Amino acid sequence: MKKVLAVLVLIVATVGCTRNFNKSTAQNFTLGSVQMKIYRGMEQGAVAEALGSPNIVTKDADGQVAWIYDKIGTEVEYYDRGGGFWLVIVGGGGSNGATRTSQRTLTAVVRFNADSKVENVTYHSSKF
């Protein structure tokens, strides 16, 4: 019984840490943060501080550099039709609950001029 309790405590602690990490990562990069923090004339270093490292860096034939931020977030919600708290254990029996999953995407492209300052920002956001 003590071993089972210890395993359950470990699972709950691990899930809690993972959830907090993902939540804070998702909160740092949002459409609002791109719109509020990035402006024309901003230096590359300031963009990196505001948004972090880009996923992709490109340079076109004219020498214009673009940083591409492409983020995807998945949100899973668990509901228990009977009310109260329930824990999903792999290999366990069924439950009377349900799940709802949604995904969000955000792609932001920051283009820099020859002086390494923001020339323009474009973005696309979706939720499904």
Backbone torsions as a table, in degrees:
resi	resn	phi	psi	omega
1	MET	NA	-40.4	179.3
2	LYS	-64.6	-36.6	179.5
3	LYS	-66.5	-41.6	179.5
4	VAL	-63.0	-44.1	179.2
5	LEU	-62.8	-41.8	179.0
6	ALA	-63.6	-40.9	178.4
7	VAL	-64.7	-42.9	179.0
8	LEU	-63.0	-41.8	178.3
9	VAL	-62.7	-42.0	178.9
10	LEU	-63.3	-42.5	179.3
11	ILE	-63.2	-47.8	-179.1
12	VAL	-62.7	-41.5	179.4
13	ALA	-64.8	-42.2	179.8
14	THR	-65.7	-45.7	179.2
15	VAL	-62.1	-41.6	179.0
16	GLY	-61.6	-42.5	179.1
17	CYS	-66.7	-42.7	180.0
18	THR	-63.2	-45.0	-179.2
19	ARG	-61.0	-44.0	-179.6
20	ASN	-64.3	-39.8	179.4
21	PHE	-63.2	-48.8	-179.0
22	ASN	-63.8	-39.0	-178.3
23	LYS	-64.7	-44.4	-178.6
24	SER	-69.0	-34.9	177.2
25	THR	-63.7	-44.0	-179.8
26	ALA	-65.6	-34.4	-177.8
27	GLN	-73.3	-23.9	-178.3
28	ASN	-74.6	-26.0	-176.9
29	PHE	-124.8	99.2	178.9
30	THR	-132.3	165.6	177.0
31	LEU	-59.4	-40.1	178.2
32	GLY	-61.5	-40.3	179.8
33	SER	-67.1	-36.0	177.3
34	VAL	-66.0	-47.0	-177.7
35	GLN	-65.8	-37.2	-176.5
36	MET	-83.4	-33.6	-171.2
37	LYS	-95.4	-24.5	-174.2
38	ILE	-105.6	128.9	-178.3
39	TYR	-141.3	159.0	-180.0
40	ARG	-61.3	134.2	-179.8
41	GLY	93.4	-6.9	-179.9
42	MET	-69.1	142.4	180.0
43	GLU	-79.3	155.4	-178.0
44	GLN	-56.6	-42.0	-179.2
45	GLY	-61.5	-38.2	178.7
46	ALA	-68.6	-35.5	176.4
47	VAL	-64.3	-44.1	179.4
48	ALA	-62.2	-38.0	177.0
49	GLU	-66.4	-39.9	-175.9
50	ALA	-74.4	-40.0	-173.5
51	LEU	-114.9	-11.6	-176.7
52	GLY	88.5	-168.0	-178.4
53	SER	-75.8	139.3	177.8
54	PRO	-74.5	158.6	175.4
55	ASN	-75.6	-36.6	-175.9
56	ILE	-136.8	140.2	173.0
57	VAL	-123.2	127.6	-179.8
58	THR	-125.9	160.5	175.5
59	LYS	-140.6	122.9	-177.3
60	ASP	-85.5	-177.5	-176.1
61	ALA	-63.7	-26.4	179.0
62	ASP	-85.6	-0.9	179.5
63	GLY	88.0	6.0	179.7
64	GLN	-77.3	127.5	-178.6
65	VAL	-94.2	140.2	176.1
66	ALA	-131.9	137.5	173.6
67	TRP	-106.8	131.4	-178.8
68	ILE	-115.6	125.2	175.9
69	TYR	-108.7	120.6	-177.8
70	ASP	-129.1	108.8	-175.4
71	LYS	-122.5	141.9	176.7
72	ILE	-130.0	132.8	178.0
73	GLY	-125.8	138.6	177.2
74	THR	-117.0	133.8	179.6
75	GLU	-120.5	125.4	178.9
76	VAL	-118.9	126.1	178.5
77	GLU	-114.7	136.4	179.3
78	TYR	-110.8	133.0	178.5
79	TYR	-121.8	140.4	175.2
80	ASP	-112.2	113.4	-176.5
81	ARG	-63.4	-22.5	-179.4
82	GLY	-87.3	-5.8	-178.2
83	GLY	86.3	159.8	177.1
84	GLY	87.6	-175.2	-176.8
85	PHE	-90.8	141.4	173.2
86	TRP	-142.3	151.8	-174.9
87	LEU	-121.2	129.6	178.4
88	VAL	-90.0	122.0	178.6
89	ILE	-115.1	127.7	-179.3
90	VAL	-59.7	130.9	-179.3
91	GLY	85.6	-1.0	-179.3
92	GLY	-79.7	177.4	179.2
93	GLY	-74.4	177.8	-179.3
94	GLY	-72.9	171.4	177.0
95	SER	-136.7	171.1	178.2
96	ASN	-99.0	26.6	-177.8
97	GLY	-98.9	-178.4	179.5
98	ALA	-143.3	162.0	176.8
99	THR	-125.7	154.2	173.7
100	ARG	-134.5	128.2	-178.1
101	THR	-119.4	136.3	174.2
102	SER	-137.7	154.9	178.8
103	GLN	-127.6	147.5	176.4
104	ARG	-125.4	140.9	175.1
105	THR	-126.6	148.2	174.7
106	LEU	-145.5	121.5	175.1
107	THR	-119.0	123.5	178.0
108	ALA	-123.6	133.6	178.9
109	VAL	-117.6	118.8	179.5
110	VAL	-108.7	116.4	-179.4
111	ARG	-102.2	136.3	-177.9
112	PHE	-110.5	149.2	176.1
113	ASN	-86.4	-173.0	-177.4
114	ALA	-64.9	-21.9	178.6
115	ASP	-90.2	9.9	-179.4
116	SER	63.1	35.4	175.7
117	LYS	-117.9	151.5	-176.8
118	VAL	-59.7	126.2	174.9
119	GLU	-95.7	-44.5	174.8
120	ASN	-161.0	164.5	179.6
121	VAL	-131.7	131.3	172.9
122	THR	-125.1	155.7	-178.2
123	TYR	-154.7	161.5	175.3
124	HIS	-141.0	130.9	179.8
125	SER	-129.4	140.6	176.9
126	SER	-145.6	156.0	175.1
127	LYS	-139.9	130.9	179.6
128	PHE	-149.2	NA	NA
